[in-house]
Amino acid sequence: WDGSSVPDIQSVQSISTYSDHRMAMSFAPLCLKSGSIIIVDPMVVTKSYPCYWDDLRDLGFKIRGNHSD
């Protein structure tokens, strides 16, 4: 990406974490703009913030998938 254009945020479908908990945690709020996203390997956050998804749910985020329900 050369910075000349901004990707359409509505077209973001999934975010790969590459085994990096910071990727999942930093991109999760993107759903506020895009409507929904998929975080590949969401449990990677357990490395530093085991209750991350529960805390987002408590804030009103709708979370589905491979995590504690």
PDB file of N, H, CA, C and O in Angstrom:
ATOM      1  N   TRP A   1       0.845  -1.170   0.000  1.00  0.00           N
ATOM      2  CA  TRP A   1       0.000   0.000   0.000  1.00  0.00           C
ATOM      3  C   TRP A   1       0.884   1.224   0.000  1.00  0.00           C
ATOM      4  O   TRP A   1       1.783   1.347   0.832  1.00  0.00           O
ATOM      5  N   ASP A   2       0.641   2.114  -0.908  1.00  0.00           N
ATOM      6  H   ASP A   2      -0.090   2.015  -1.584  1.00  0.00           H
ATOM      7  CA  ASP A   2       1.503   3.284  -1.059  1.00  0.00           C
ATOM      8  C   ASP A   2       0.948   4.542  -0.389  1.00  0.00           C
ATOM      9  O   ASP A   2       1.560   5.606  -0.484  1.00  0.00           O
ATOM     10  N   GLY A   3      -0.188   4.441   0.278  1.00  0.00           N
ATOM     11  H   GLY A   3      -0.685   3.577   0.356  1.00  0.00           H
ATOM     12  CA  GLY A   3      -0.756   5.583   0.983  1.00  0.00           C
ATOM     13  C   GLY A   3      -1.564   6.514   0.108  1.00  0.00           C
ATOM     14  O   GLY A   3      -2.099   7.509   0.598  1.00  0.00           O
ATOM     15  N   SER A   4      -1.667   6.217  -1.180  1.00  0.00           N
ATOM     16  H   SER A   4      -1.233   5.409  -1.578  1.00  0.00           H
ATOM     17  CA  SER A   4      -2.379   7.112  -2.081  1.00  0.00           C
ATOM     18  C   SER A   4      -3.894   6.977  -1.984  1.00  0.00           C
ATOM     19  O   SER A   4      -4.620   7.894  -2.369  1.00  0.00           O
ATOM     20  N   SER A   5      -4.374   5.862  -1.481  1.00  0.00           N
ATOM     21  H   SER A   5      -3.784   5.118  -1.167  1.00  0.00           H
ATOM     22  CA  SER A   5      -5.811   5.688  -1.301  1.00  0.00           C
ATOM     23  C   SER A   5      -6.058   4.888  -0.029  1.00  0.00           C
ATOM     24  O   SER A   5      -5.219   4.098   0.402  1.00  0.00           O
ATOM     25  N   VAL A   6      -7.197   5.106   0.547  1.00  0.00           N
ATOM     26  H   VAL A   6      -7.879   5.748   0.197  1.00  0.00           H
ATOM     27  CA  VAL A   6      -7.573   4.402   1.768  1.00  0.00           C
ATOM     28  C   VAL A   6      -8.474   3.239   1.377  1.00  0.00           C
ATOM     29  O   VAL A   6      -9.439   3.430   0.637  1.00  0.00           O
ATOM     30  N   PRO A   7      -8.175   2.026   1.866  1.00  0.00           N
ATOM     31  CA  PRO A   7      -9.032   0.888   1.545  1.00  0.00           C
ATOM     32  C   PRO A   7     -10.451   1.124   2.057  1.00  0.00           C
ATOM     33  O   PRO A   7     -10.640   1.767   3.089  1.00  0.00           O
ATOM     34  N   ASP A   8     -11.435   0.611   1.347  1.00  0.00           N
ATOM     35  H   ASP A   8     -11.282   0.089   0.508  1.00  0.00           H
ATOM     36  CA  ASP A   8     -12.823   0.718   1.766  1.00  0.00           C
ATOM     37  C   ASP A   8     -13.013  -0.102   3.030  1.00  0.00           C
ATOM     38  O   ASP A   8     -12.870  -1.325   3.012  1.00  0.00           O
ATOM     39  N   ILE A   9     -13.332   0.563   4.114  1.00  0.00           N
ATOM     40  H   ILE A   9     -13.448   1.557   4.129  1.00  0.00           H
ATOM     41  CA  ILE A   9     -13.459  -0.113   5.400  1.00  0.00           C
ATOM     42  C   ILE A   9     -14.596  -1.125   5.387  1.00  0.00           C
ATOM     43  O   ILE A   9     -14.569  -2.094   6.146  1.00  0.00           O
ATOM     44  N   GLN A  10     -15.593  -0.914   4.536  1.00  0.00           N
ATOM     45  H   GLN A  10     -15.615  -0.127   3.919  1.00  0.00           H
ATOM     46  CA  GLN A  10     -16.705  -1.847   4.433  1.00  0.00           C
ATOM     47  C   GLN A  10     -16.284  -3.169   3.800  1.00  0.00           C
ATOM     48  O   GLN A  10     -16.978  -4.174   3.956  1.00  0.00           O
ATOM     49  N   SER A  11     -15.153  -3.185   3.085  1.00  0.00           N
ATOM     50  H   SER A  11     -14.589  -2.369   2.959  1.00  0.00           H
ATOM     51  CA  SER A  11     -14.720  -4.397   2.412  1.00  0.00           C
ATOM     52  C   SER A  11     -13.848  -5.290   3.296  1.00  0.00           C
ATOM     53  O   SER A  11     -13.497  -6.400   2.898  1.00  0.00           O
ATOM     54  N   VAL A  12     -13.501  -4.817   4.477  1.00  0.00           N
ATOM     55  H   VAL A  12     -13.786  -3.915   4.800  1.00  0.00           H
ATOM     56  CA  VAL A  12     -12.685  -5.625   5.383  1.00  0.00           C
ATOM     57  C   VAL A  12     -13.531  -6.785   5.878  1.00  0.00           C
ATOM     58  O   VAL A  12     -14.592  -6.583   6.470  1.00  0.00           O
ATOM     59  N   GLN A  13     -13.060  -7.999   5.633  1.00  0.00           N
ATOM     60  H   GLN A  13     -12.199  -8.163   5.152  1.00  0.00           H
ATOM     61  CA  GLN A  13     -13.820  -9.170   6.042  1.00  0.00           C
ATOM     62  C   GLN A  13     -13.150  -9.931   7.171  1.00  0.00           C
ATOM     63  O   GLN A  13     -13.821 -10.391   8.095  1.00  0.00           O
ATOM     64  N   SER A  14     -11.832 -10.068   7.106  1.00  0.00           N
ATOM     65  H   SER A  14     -11.287  -9.694   6.356  1.00  0.00           H
ATOM     66  CA  SER A  14     -11.150 -10.794   8.171  1.00  0.00           C
ATOM     67  C   SER A  14      -9.760 -10.216   8.399  1.00  0.00           C
ATOM     68  O   SER A  14      -9.128  -9.662   7.499  1.00  0.00           O
ATOM     69  N   ILE A  15      -9.320 -10.368   9.623  1.00  0.00           N
ATOM     70  H   ILE A  15      -9.833 -10.818  10.353  1.00  0.00           H
ATOM     71  CA  ILE A  15      -8.010  -9.878  10.029  1.00  0.00           C
ATOM     72  C   ILE A  15      -7.196 -11.076  10.507  1.00  0.00           C
ATOM     73  O   ILE A  15      -7.599 -11.765  11.444  1.00  0.00           O
ATOM     74  N   SER A  16      -6.067 -11.323   9.875  1.00  0.00           N
ATOM     75  H   SER A  16      -5.740 -10.763   9.114  1.00  0.00           H
ATOM     76  CA  SER A  16      -5.167 -12.382  10.320  1.00  0.00           C
ATOM     77  C   SER A  16      -4.306 -11.831  11.453  1.00  0.00           C
ATOM     78  O   SER A  16      -3.784 -10.719  11.370  1.00  0.00           O
ATOM     79  N   THR A  17      -4.169 -12.615  12.496  1.00  0.00           N
ATOM     80  H   THR A  17      -4.593 -13.518  12.564  1.00  0.00           H
ATOM     81  CA  THR A  17      -3.412 -12.145  13.664  1.00  0.00           C
ATOM     82  C   THR A  17      -1.938 -12.510  13.593  1.00  0.00           C
ATOM     83  O   THR A  17      -1.121 -11.918  14.300  1.00  0.00           O
ATOM     84  N   TYR A  18      -1.589 -13.465  12.760  1.00  0.00           N
ATOM     85  H   TYR A  18      -2.252 -13.945  12.186  1.00  0.00           H
ATOM     86  CA  TYR A  18      -0.193 -13.910  12.642  1.00  0.00           C
ATOM     87  C   TYR A  18       0.395 -14.235  14.010  1.00  0.00           C
ATOM     88  O   TYR A  18       1.562 -13.951  14.281  1.00  0.00           O
ATOM     89  N   SER A  19      -0.433 -14.838  14.871  1.00  0.00           N
ATOM     90  H   SER A  19      -1.380 -15.069  14.651  1.00  0.00           H
ATOM     91  CA  SER A  19      -0.038 -15.237  16.232  1.00  0.00           C
ATOM     92  C   SER A  19       0.367 -14.056  17.104  1.00  0.00           C
ATOM     93  O   SER A  19       1.122 -14.219  18.062  1.00  0.00           O
ATOM     94  N   ASP A  20      -0.126 -12.882  16.781  1.00  0.00           N
ATOM     95  H   ASP A  20      -0.740 -12.749  16.002  1.00  0.00           H
ATOM     96  CA  ASP A  20       0.220 -11.676  17.535  1.00  0.00           C
ATOM     97  C   ASP A  20      -1.038 -11.141  18.221  1.00  0.00           C
ATOM     98  O   ASP A  20      -1.959 -10.660  17.561  1.00  0.00           O
ATOM     99  N   HIS A  21      -1.064 -11.229  19.532  1.00  0.00           N
ATOM    100  H   HIS A  21      -0.316 -11.620  20.069  1.00  0.00           H
ATOM    101  CA  HIS A  21      -2.235 -10.798  20.294  1.00  0.00           C
ATOM    102  C   HIS A  21      -2.571  -9.326  20.060  1.00  0.00           C
ATOM    103  O   HIS A  21      -3.732  -8.931  20.164  1.00  0.00           O
ATOM    104  N   ARG A  22      -1.574  -8.526  19.750  1.00  0.00           N
ATOM    105  H   ARG A  22      -0.630  -8.847  19.665  1.00  0.00           H
ATOM    106  CA  ARG A  22      -1.811  -7.093  19.518  1.00  0.00           C
ATOM    107  C   ARG A  22      -2.626  -6.851  18.258  1.00  0.00           C
ATOM    108  O   ARG A  22      -3.379  -5.880  18.182  1.00  0.00           O
ATOM    109  N   MET A  23      -2.482  -7.725  17.268  1.00  0.00           N
ATOM    110  H   MET A  23      -1.870  -8.513  17.329  1.00  0.00           H
ATOM    111  CA  MET A  23      -3.260  -7.585  16.031  1.00  0.00           C
ATOM    112  C   MET A  23      -4.751  -7.758  16.328  1.00  0.00           C
ATOM    113  O   MET A  23      -5.570  -6.948  15.895  1.00  0.00           O
ATOM    114  N   ALA A  24      -5.096  -8.800  17.057  1.00  0.00           N
ATOM    115  H   ALA A  24      -4.430  -9.458  17.408  1.00  0.00           H
ATOM    116  CA  ALA A  24      -6.504  -9.050  17.381  1.00  0.00           C
ATOM    117  C   ALA A  24      -7.083  -7.920  18.217  1.00  0.00           C
ATOM    118  O   ALA A  24      -8.196  -7.460  17.967  1.00  0.00           O
ATOM    119  N   MET A  25      -6.332  -7.481  19.199  1.00  0.00           N
ATOM    120  H   MET A  25      -5.427  -7.855  19.403  1.00  0.00           H
ATOM    121  CA  MET A  25      -6.828  -6.460  20.114  1.00  0.00           C
ATOM    122  C   MET A  25      -6.942  -5.089  19.445  1.00  0.00           C
ATOM    123  O   MET A  25      -7.849  -4.321  19.768  1.00  0.00           O
ATOM    124  N   SER A  26      -6.061  -4.781  18.545  1.00  0.00           N
ATOM    125  H   SER A  26      -5.324  -5.404  18.283  1.00  0.00           H
ATOM    126  CA  SER A  26      -6.106  -3.454  17.931  1.00  0.00           C
ATOM    127  C   SER A  26      -7.133  -3.363  16.808  1.00  0.00           C
ATOM    128  O   SER A  26      -7.683  -2.288  16.570  1.00  0.00           O
ATOM    129  N   PHE A  27      -7.402  -4.462  16.116  1.00  0.00           N
ATOM    130  H   PHE A  27      -6.955  -5.335  16.310  1.00  0.00           H
ATOM    131  CA  PHE A  27      -8.338  -4.409  15.004  1.00  0.00           C
ATOM    132  C   PHE A  27      -9.780  -4.723  15.394  1.00  0.00           C
ATOM    133  O   PHE A  27     -10.690  -4.400  14.630  1.00  0.00           O
ATOM    134  N   ALA A  28     -10.021  -5.327  16.530  1.00  0.00           N
ATOM    135  H   ALA A  28      -9.282  -5.590  17.151  1.00  0.00           H
ATOM    136  CA  ALA A  28     -11.382  -5.685  16.926  1.00  0.00           C
ATOM    137  C   ALA A  28     -12.337  -4.494  16.894  1.00  0.00           C
ATOM    138  O   ALA A  28     -13.454  -4.646  16.401  1.00  0.00           O
ATOM    139  N   PRO A  29     -11.957  -3.318  17.392  1.00  0.00           N
ATOM    140  CA  PRO A  29     -12.886  -2.175  17.343  1.00  0.00           C
ATOM    141  C   PRO A  29     -13.209  -1.678  15.929  1.00  0.00           C
ATOM    142  O   PRO A  29     -14.088  -0.831  15.764  1.00  0.00           O
ATOM    143  N   LEU A  30     -12.525  -2.182  14.924  1.00  0.00           N
ATOM    144  H   LEU A  30     -11.811  -2.869  15.057  1.00  0.00           H
ATOM    145  CA  LEU A  30     -12.816  -1.809  13.545  1.00  0.00           C
ATOM    146  C   LEU A  30     -14.264  -2.124  13.183  1.00  0.00           C
ATOM    147  O   LEU A  30     -14.837  -1.488  12.298  1.00  0.00           O
ATOM    148  N   CYS A  31     -14.850  -3.094  13.857  1.00  0.00           N
ATOM    149  H   CYS A  31     -14.385  -3.611  14.576  1.00  0.00           H
ATOM    150  CA  CYS A  31     -16.237  -3.453  13.547  1.00  0.00           C
ATOM    151  C   CYS A  31     -17.194  -2.294  13.819  1.00  0.00           C
ATOM    152  O   CYS A  31     -18.311  -2.293  13.304  1.00  0.00           O
ATOM    153  N   LEU A  32     -16.783  -1.313  14.614  1.00  0.00           N
ATOM    154  H   LEU A  32     -15.874  -1.314  15.033  1.00  0.00           H
ATOM    155  CA  LEU A  32     -17.629  -0.143  14.842  1.00  0.00           C
ATOM    156  C   LEU A  32     -17.868   0.629  13.553  1.00  0.00           C
ATOM    157  O   LEU A  32     -18.908   1.268  13.395  1.00  0.00           O
ATOM    158  N   LYS A  33     -16.912   0.574  12.631  1.00  0.00           N
ATOM    159  H   LYS A  33     -16.067   0.055  12.760  1.00  0.00           H
ATOM    160  CA  LYS A  33     -17.033   1.252  11.343  1.00  0.00           C
ATOM    161  C   LYS A  33     -17.468   0.320  10.224  1.00  0.00           C
ATOM    162  O   LYS A  33     -18.198   0.731   9.322  1.00  0.00           O
ATOM    163  N   SER A  34     -17.025  -0.931  10.274  1.00  0.00           N
ATOM    164  H   SER A  34     -16.432  -1.265  11.007  1.00  0.00           H
ATOM    165  CA  SER A  34     -17.293  -1.835   9.158  1.00  0.00           C
ATOM    166  C   SER A  34     -18.538  -2.689   9.358  1.00  0.00           C
ATOM    167  O   SER A  34     -18.986  -3.347   8.419  1.00  0.00           O
ATOM    168  N   GLY A  35     -19.099  -2.693  10.544  1.00  0.00           N
ATOM    169  H   GLY A  35     -18.735  -2.159  11.307  1.00  0.00           H
ATOM    170  CA  GLY A  35     -20.282  -3.502  10.820  1.00  0.00           C
ATOM    171  C   GLY A  35     -19.937  -4.829  11.450  1.00  0.00           C
ATOM    172  O   GLY A  35     -20.522  -5.198  12.468  1.00  0.00           O
ATOM    173  N   SER A  36     -19.008  -5.548  10.873  1.00  0.00           N
ATOM    174  H   SER A  36     -18.533  -5.248  10.046  1.00  0.00           H
ATOM    175  CA  SER A  36     -18.547  -6.801  11.457  1.00  0.00           C
ATOM    176  C   SER A  36     -17.213  -7.184  10.824  1.00  0.00           C
ATOM    177  O   SER A  36     -16.912  -6.814   9.689  1.00  0.00           O
ATOM    178  N   ILE A  37     -16.443  -7.918  11.572  1.00  0.00           N
ATOM    179  H   ILE A  37     -16.687  -8.219  12.494  1.00  0.00           H
ATOM    180  CA  ILE A  37     -15.175  -8.442  11.063  1.00  0.00           C
ATOM    181  C   ILE A  37     -14.953  -9.826  11.649  1.00  0.00           C
ATOM    182  O   ILE A  37     -15.601 -10.225  12.617  1.00  0.00           O
ATOM    183  N   ILE A  38     -14.039 -10.533  11.051  1.00  0.00           N
ATOM    184  H   ILE A  38     -13.513 -10.209  10.265  1.00  0.00           H
ATOM    185  CA  ILE A  38     -13.612 -11.840  11.555  1.00  0.00           C
ATOM    186  C   ILE A  38     -12.163 -11.697  11.979  1.00  0.00           C
ATOM    187  O   ILE A  38     -11.318 -11.257  11.200  1.00  0.00           O
ATOM    188  N   ILE A  39     -11.883 -12.070  13.212  1.00  0.00           N
ATOM    189  H   ILE A  39     -12.569 -12.427  13.845  1.00  0.00           H
ATOM    190  CA  ILE A  39     -10.514 -12.098  13.708  1.00  0.00           C
ATOM    191  C   ILE A  39     -10.042 -13.542  13.607  1.00  0.00           C
ATOM    192  O   ILE A  39     -10.574 -14.417  14.291  1.00  0.00           O
ATOM    193  N   VAL A  40      -9.053 -13.799  12.764  1.00  0.00           N
ATOM    194  H   VAL A  40      -8.622 -13.088  12.209  1.00  0.00           H
ATOM    195  CA  VAL A  40      -8.499 -15.145  12.621  1.00  0.00           C
ATOM    196  C   VAL A  40      -7.675 -15.440  13.875  1.00  0.00           C
ATOM    197  O   VAL A  40      -6.810 -14.648  14.249  1.00  0.00           O
ATOM    198  N   ASP A  41      -7.934 -16.555  14.512  1.00  0.00           N
ATOM    199  H   ASP A  41      -8.636 -17.199  14.208  1.00  0.00           H
ATOM    200  CA  ASP A  41      -7.271 -16.966  15.755  1.00  0.00           C
ATOM    201  C   ASP A  41      -7.527 -15.963  16.888  1.00  0.00           C
ATOM    202  O   ASP A  41      -6.583 -15.383  17.425  1.00  0.00           O
ATOM    203  N   PRO A  42      -8.792 -15.760  17.250  1.00  0.00           N
ATOM    204  CA  PRO A  42      -9.120 -14.776  18.277  1.00  0.00           C
ATOM    205  C   PRO A  42      -8.565 -15.116  19.660  1.00  0.00           C
ATOM    206  O   PRO A  42      -8.393 -14.225  20.491  1.00  0.00           O
ATOM    207  N   MET A  43      -8.286 -16.382  19.910  1.00  0.00           N
ATOM    208  H   MET A  43      -8.426 -17.106  19.235  1.00  0.00           H
ATOM    209  CA  MET A  43      -7.802 -16.751  21.239  1.00  0.00           C
ATOM    210  C   MET A  43      -6.348 -16.372  21.467  1.00  0.00           C
ATOM    211  O   MET A  43      -5.816 -16.608  22.552  1.00  0.00           O
ATOM    212  N   VAL A  44      -5.700 -15.793  20.477  1.00  0.00           N
ATOM    213  H   VAL A  44      -6.132 -15.602  19.596  1.00  0.00           H
ATOM    214  CA  VAL A  44      -4.330 -15.329  20.639  1.00  0.00           C
ATOM    215  C   VAL A  44      -4.253 -14.258  21.737  1.00  0.00           C
ATOM    216  O   VAL A  44      -3.188 -14.040  22.314  1.00  0.00           O
ATOM    217  N   VAL A  45      -5.372 -13.596  22.023  1.00  0.00           N
ATOM    218  H   VAL A  45      -6.237 -13.773  21.554  1.00  0.00           H
ATOM    219  CA  VAL A  45      -5.369 -12.542  23.046  1.00  0.00           C
ATOM    220  C   VAL A  45      -5.128 -13.086  24.446  1.00  0.00           C
ATOM    221  O   VAL A  45      -4.788 -12.320  25.348  1.00  0.00           O
ATOM    222  N   THR A  46      -5.296 -14.387  24.649  1.00  0.00           N
ATOM    223  H   THR A  46      -5.573 -15.009  23.916  1.00  0.00           H
ATOM    224  CA  THR A  46      -5.107 -14.946  25.987  1.00  0.00           C
ATOM    225  C   THR A  46      -3.683 -14.770  26.488  1.00  0.00           C
ATOM    226  O   THR A  46      -3.427 -14.887  27.687  1.00  0.00           O
ATOM    227  N   LYS A  47      -2.771 -14.495  25.594  1.00  0.00           N
ATOM    228  H   LYS A  47      -2.980 -14.400  24.620  1.00  0.00           H
ATOM    229  CA  LYS A  47      -1.378 -14.271  25.984  1.00  0.00           C
ATOM    230  C   LYS A  47      -1.250 -13.095  26.941  1.00  0.00           C
ATOM    231  O   LYS A  47      -0.478 -13.151  27.897  1.00  0.00           O
ATOM    232  N   SER A  48      -2.011 -12.021  26.686  1.00  0.00           N
ATOM    233  H   SER A  48      -2.638 -11.976  25.909  1.00  0.00           H
ATOM    234  CA  SER A  48      -1.861 -10.819  27.508  1.00  0.00           C
ATOM    235  C   SER A  48      -3.157 -10.339  28.144  1.00  0.00           C
ATOM    236  O   SER A  48      -3.116  -9.557  29.094  1.00  0.00           O
ATOM    237  N   TYR A  49      -4.311 -10.788  27.644  1.00  0.00           N
ATOM    238  H   TYR A  49      -4.344 -11.423  26.872  1.00  0.00           H
ATOM    239  CA  TYR A  49      -5.588 -10.252  28.123  1.00  0.00           C
ATOM    240  C   TYR A  49      -6.649 -11.337  27.967  1.00  0.00           C
ATOM    241  O   TYR A  49      -7.480 -11.263  27.061  1.00  0.00           O
ATOM    242  N   PRO A  50      -6.629 -12.338  28.834  1.00  0.00           N
ATOM    243  CA  PRO A  50      -7.524 -13.488  28.687  1.00  0.00           C
ATOM    244  C   PRO A  50      -9.013 -13.148  28.637  1.00  0.00           C
ATOM    245  O   PRO A  50      -9.785 -13.893  28.035  1.00  0.00           O
ATOM    246  N   CYS A  51      -9.428 -12.065  29.241  1.00  0.00           N
ATOM    247  H   CYS A  51      -8.801 -11.459  29.731  1.00  0.00           H
ATOM    248  CA  CYS A  51     -10.851 -11.691  29.277  1.00  0.00           C
ATOM    249  C   CYS A  51     -11.206 -10.631  28.242  1.00  0.00           C
ATOM    250  O   CYS A  51     -12.265 -10.010  28.342  1.00  0.00           O
ATOM    251  N   TYR A  52     -10.357 -10.412  27.264  1.00  0.00           N
ATOM    252  H   TYR A  52      -9.498 -10.917  27.183  1.00  0.00           H
ATOM    253  CA  TYR A  52     -10.562  -9.342  26.284  1.00  0.00           C
ATOM    254  C   TYR A  52     -11.934  -9.421  25.624  1.00  0.00           C
ATOM    255  O   TYR A  52     -12.662  -8.429  25.598  1.00  0.00           O
ATOM    256  N   TRP A  53     -12.292 -10.575  25.095  1.00  0.00           N
ATOM    257  H   TRP A  53     -11.701 -11.381  25.116  1.00  0.00           H
ATOM    258  CA  TRP A  53     -13.564 -10.708  24.384  1.00  0.00           C
ATOM    259  C   TRP A  53     -14.737 -10.556  25.343  1.00  0.00           C
ATOM    260  O   TRP A  53     -15.757  -9.972  24.979  1.00  0.00           O
ATOM    261  N   ASP A  54     -14.609 -11.069  26.553  1.00  0.00           N
ATOM    262  H   ASP A  54     -13.780 -11.544  26.848  1.00  0.00           H
ATOM    263  CA  ASP A  54     -15.671 -10.894  27.549  1.00  0.00           C
ATOM    264  C   ASP A  54     -15.851  -9.421  27.890  1.00  0.00           C
ATOM    265  O   ASP A  54     -16.979  -8.950  28.037  1.00  0.00           O
ATOM    266  N   ASP A  55     -14.757  -8.700  28.015  1.00  0.00           N
ATOM    267  H   ASP A  55     -13.841  -9.083  27.895  1.00  0.00           H
ATOM    268  CA  ASP A  55     -14.835  -7.276  28.330  1.00  0.00           C
ATOM    269  C   ASP A  55     -15.463  -6.487  27.185  1.00  0.00           C
ATOM    270  O   ASP A  55     -16.241  -5.563  27.424  1.00  0.00           O
ATOM    271  N   LEU A  56     -15.130  -6.842  25.940  1.00  0.00           N
ATOM    272  H   LEU A  56     -14.498  -7.592  25.746  1.00  0.00           H
ATOM    273  CA  LEU A  56     -15.769  -6.171  24.807  1.00  0.00           C
ATOM    274  C   LEU A  56     -17.262  -6.461  24.779  1.00  0.00           C
ATOM    275  O   LEU A  56     -18.070  -5.581  24.484  1.00  0.00           O
ATOM    276  N   ARG A  57     -17.620  -7.700  25.089  1.00  0.00           N
ATOM    277  H   ARG A  57     -16.964  -8.415  25.329  1.00  0.00           H
ATOM    278  CA  ARG A  57     -19.036  -8.063  25.151  1.00  0.00           C
ATOM    279  C   ARG A  57     -19.743  -7.222  26.218  1.00  0.00           C
ATOM    280  O   ARG A  57     -20.859  -6.749  26.000  1.00  0.00           O
ATOM    281  N   ASP A  58     -19.101  -7.040  27.358  1.00  0.00           N
ATOM    282  H   ASP A  58     -18.195  -7.424  27.535  1.00  0.00           H
ATOM    283  CA  ASP A  58     -19.678  -6.221  28.427  1.00  0.00           C
ATOM    284  C   ASP A  58     -19.884  -4.765  27.992  1.00  0.00           C
ATOM    285  O   ASP A  58     -20.747  -4.068  28.526  1.00  0.00           O
ATOM    286  N   LEU A  59     -19.095  -4.320  27.033  1.00  0.00           N
ATOM    287  H   LEU A  59     -18.394  -4.886  26.599  1.00  0.00           H
ATOM    288  CA  LEU A  59     -19.221  -2.960  26.510  1.00  0.00           C
ATOM    289  C   LEU A  59     -20.280  -2.843  25.413  1.00  0.00           C
ATOM    290  O   LEU A  59     -20.553  -1.749  24.919  1.00  0.00           O
ATOM    291  N   GLY A  60     -20.874  -3.979  25.037  1.00  0.00           N
ATOM    292  H   GLY A  60     -20.652  -4.868  25.438  1.00  0.00           H
ATOM    293  CA  GLY A  60     -21.936  -3.954  24.044  1.00  0.00           C
ATOM    294  C   GLY A  60     -21.583  -4.538  22.693  1.00  0.00           C
ATOM    295  O   GLY A  60     -22.425  -4.555  21.795  1.00  0.00           O
ATOM    296  N   PHE A  61     -20.354  -5.021  22.522  1.00  0.00           N
ATOM    297  H   PHE A  61     -19.670  -5.008  23.251  1.00  0.00           H
ATOM    298  CA  PHE A  61     -19.973  -5.658  21.266  1.00  0.00           C
ATOM    299  C   PHE A  61     -20.675  -7.008  21.162  1.00  0.00           C
ATOM    300  O   PHE A  61     -20.839  -7.703  22.165  1.00  0.00           O
ATOM    301  N   LYS A  62     -21.089  -7.379  19.960  1.00  0.00           N
ATOM    302  H   LYS A  62     -20.956  -6.814  19.145  1.00  0.00           H
ATOM    303  CA  LYS A  62     -21.648  -8.705  19.716  1.00  0.00           C
ATOM    304  C   LYS A  62     -20.511  -9.574  19.217  1.00  0.00           C
ATOM    305  O   LYS A  62     -19.927  -9.316  18.165  1.00  0.00           O
ATOM    306  N   ILE A  63     -20.205 -10.608  19.987  1.00  0.00           N
ATOM    307  H   ILE A  63     -20.679 -10.818  20.842  1.00  0.00           H
ATOM    308  CA  ILE A  63     -19.051 -11.450  19.683  1.00  0.00           C
ATOM    309  C   ILE A  63     -19.520 -12.882  19.529  1.00  0.00           C
ATOM    310  O   ILE A  63     -20.235 -13.419  20.375  1.00  0.00           O
ATOM    311  N   ARG A  64     -19.100 -13.490  18.426  1.00  0.00           N
ATOM    312  H   ARG A  64     -18.519 -13.054  17.739  1.00  0.00           H
ATOM    313  CA  ARG A  64     -19.430 -14.890  18.151  1.00  0.00           C
ATOM    314  C   ARG A  64     -18.164 -15.630  17.806  1.00  0.00           C
ATOM    315  O   ARG A  64     -17.183 -15.017  17.383  1.00  0.00           O
ATOM    316  N   GLY A  65     -18.165 -16.929  17.977  1.00  0.00           N
ATOM    317  H   GLY A  65     -18.962 -17.426  18.320  1.00  0.00           H
ATOM    318  CA  GLY A  65     -17.053 -17.729  17.501  1.00  0.00           C
ATOM    319  C   GLY A  65     -16.317 -18.488  18.568  1.00  0.00           C
ATOM    320  O   GLY A  65     -16.885 -18.866  19.592  1.00  0.00           O
ATOM    321  N   ASN A  66     -15.032 -18.710  18.315  1.00  0.00           N
ATOM    322  H   ASN A  66     -14.571 -18.403  17.482  1.00  0.00           H
ATOM    323  CA  ASN A  66     -14.184 -19.549  19.163  1.00  0.00           C
ATOM    324  C   ASN A  66     -13.670 -18.790  20.374  1.00  0.00           C
ATOM    325  O   ASN A  66     -12.523 -18.344  20.403  1.00  0.00           O
ATOM    326  N   HIS A  67     -14.516 -18.651  21.355  1.00  0.00           N
ATOM    327  H   HIS A  67     -15.448 -19.013  21.331  1.00  0.00           H
ATOM    328  CA  HIS A  67     -14.160 -17.970  22.597  1.00  0.00           C
ATOM    329  C   HIS A  67     -15.149 -18.416  23.637  1.00  0.00           C
ATOM    330  O   HIS A  67     -16.087 -19.144  23.314  1.00  0.00           O
ATOM    331  N   SER A  68     -14.978 -18.019  24.838  1.00  0.00           N
ATOM    332  H   SER A  68     -14.216 -17.428  25.100  1.00  0.00           H
ATOM    333  CA  SER A  68     -15.917 -18.411  25.887  1.00  0.00           C
ATOM    334  C   SER A  68     -17.229 -17.674  25.688  1.00  0.00           C
ATOM    335  O   SER A  68     -17.239 -16.454  25.522  1.00  0.00           O
ATOM    336  N   ASP A  69     -18.342 -18.411  25.705  1.00  0.00           N
ATOM    337  H   ASP A  69     -18.334 -19.402  25.841  1.00  0.00           H
ATOM    338  CA  ASP A  69     -19.674 -17.802  25.551  1.00  0.00           C
ATOM    339  C   ASP A  69     -20.400 -17.793  26.870  1.00  0.00           C
ATOM    340  O   ASP A  69     -21.534 -17.322  26.947  1.00  0.00           O
TER     341      ASP A  69
END
